[in-house]
């Protein structure tokens, strides 16, 4: 299965959001840098339990989502590897179940206070840390909060992230997961 041009555009957009070094390559250090920025934005000190939680969550995102795309074992992932890994993943009969489990890791990383829901502030921290404007993050949040209760539930989150990778519907709220593609 090959992704459509629209899906490939979305995957490229997501990849580039995580590429904080802007070198066209994702590594664990990109995710550690993101985690450090999240902690800094929240005023969380290095070495504290909350800091360790954030760092562990972003390392888990690397381990769960991106490291499996590293087919040559060099601990680096380029866009082509990422897209091919996503294609293989989506073709798997257990993709939805595996995706649900992986998406919970990212959810837990964004649910900074650990209360079981992502509020607008937490989502804004997530998106602005990976390069979106605060305005864009607020708009994205309003699309992803599909039941309009002021929070993104685990179910909304998991469904939207899965749909972000799979849907070809250009009007899907899931397309806002990483903000506006402009």
Secondary structure, 3 states (H helix, E strand, C coil): CCCCHHHHHHHHHHHHHHCCCCCCEECHHHHHHHHHHHHHHCCCCCCCHHHHHHHHHHHHHHHHHHHHHCCCCCCCEEHHHHHHHHHHHHHCCCHHHHHHHHHHHHHHHHCCCCCCCEEHHHHHHHHHHCCCCHHHHHHHHHHHCCCCCCEECHHHHHHHHHHHHHCCCCCCHHHHCCCCCC
